Amino acid sequence: MIVDSQFLKERQLASSDWSENFNPKKGTLYIQNKVDIGESSAAFHLAFTIFKAWLEYSSPISTEKKNLEKYFFFLASKWRADMAFQSSITKIVEHPAYKEIIDLGCDVVPLLLKELKERPDHWFVALKRITGKNPVSADQRGNFDQMAQAWLKWGEDNGIHI
């Protein structure tokens, strides 16, 4: 499957420059050239995910909070798509979109907790780096559900309503 200008706008986006190509203040996404992503259903799903993200996040953004939310979900979508088949936690948390989410700071903590509640994923490192906290006890480490619950309880205890 070739993703081309008819499908995504004209340019392909490399992971390393994803956030540089999306400017939430302008509401634009630039994709460079064509890319062959294969013929599998996973390839189609990836292309469709990117297309949906482009459609949703390229629309005008009305408020700063909405801007942050859209940018966060844009980055999270990119991260998920790129890391769908990755098992290395180190690679997962070193992805440019994941790092960009961390760089957004404390304002994204409620969004991370909401994601953790609705769509659990590896947000623990991001939460720890942003907040400087780690509510996960030694006996909870390695148990994804318990780790998620510990963070959700931390959010609740700290007045973060999701």
N, C-alpha and C positions, 0 to 999 in steps of 0.2 A: 504494500500500500504506500503510495507516494502522497505525502501531505504537501499540497501546493497552494498557490495564491488563491485558487478558487475555494479552498477549504479553510485556510487560516489567515490570509491577508498578504502574503508575499515573502515573509521571512521566517527562518527557523530560529529557535531560541536555544542556546546552550545553557546548561545548568549554571555555569559560573557567572553568566551575565543576565540571568533571568530578572533579578530585581532592578538591574540597570535599564532593562528594556520596558519595564512597566512603570509608568509614572502615575501614581494614584491621584495626584493633584490635577493632572491633565486628563486623567481617565483614558490613557492610551496604552496600547500594547503593540510593540513592533516585533515581528517575527522575520528572521532572516532566511532567504532562499528556500530550497526544497530539501526534504529529508525523506529517505526511504526507511520506514519504520517496520517493514515486514508485512506479512499477510495473516498472521494469527489473530485470534479473537482478542488476545491481550493487546496486540498492536492497535487494533481498531478501538478498543476500550480507551487506550491511552490517548489516541488522536481525538476521540469524542470528548474525553475529559478536558483536554486542552482547549478544544473548540468551545465547550460550554463555559469554561473559565473566561475565555476571551469575550464571549457574548455577554456574560453577566458583569464582568469587571471593567469592560470598556465603556459602559454607560456613564453619563455625567454623575458626579458625586456631589450631594447637596450639603452635607455637614462634615465637620472634622471627625466626629465619632464614626459616622457612616464610612468616611474615607478610611479610617484605621481598620474598621471591621472588614471592609472590602479588600484592603491590602493584605490583612492577615489571612483571610480565607483564600485569596489568590495564592499567597505563598504556601499555605498549608496544602492546597490542591496540587501545586507544583511538586512539593516535597513528597506527598503521597504517591503521585504518579511516578516520580523518579525512583522512589524507594520501594515500590510495590513488591519487588522480588529480591530485596536486599535483606540479608540476615545479620550482617555485622552492625552491632549497636554503634561502634565507633564511626562507621561510614554514615549511618543514619543520622547521627547528631552532628556530624561535620559537614552535612550538605549545606550549600550556600543559602537555600531558602530557610532552612532550620535556623542557621546562624542569624539570618536577617530577622526572623521572628524574635529571637532573643534580643537583638539590638533594638527592637521596638520598645522594650522595657516593661515597666510595671503596668502600663495601660492595657497590655494584652493578657494579663493574668486572668481576668474574668473570662476572656475568650478561650484561653487554654483550658481552664477548668470546665467550661461548657462543652468544649470538644471532648475532654476526658470523660465527661458524664454521658454524652450522647453518642460518641464515636471513639471509644478508647483507642489510644495509640501511644507511642513512645514520647510523651510530653514531659516526663519526669525530669530529665536533664534540663530542659528549657525552664521549667518551673523553679528548679533548684538554683540555676544560674541567675535568673531574674530576681528571685526573692531572697536568696541567700539562706533559705530555710530547707530543711529536709524532714518532713513529718513521718517519713517511713521508718518504722522500727526495724531493728536487725532481723527479727523473726518474720517480718513481712517482705523483706527483700527477696526478689525472685518470683513472688506471687503477684502477677499483673493485677488481678482484681483487688487484692488487699492494698497494693500500692496506690491504685486509683482511688479507692475508698479513703485512704489516709490523706491524700491530697484534697479530695472533696470535703472531708471533715475539716481540714486545715482552713480551706476557703470559707466554709460556713462559720467556723470559730473566729475568723478574722473579718467577718462582716461582708464577705464577697458573695453577693446573691447572683445566682445564675439562672 
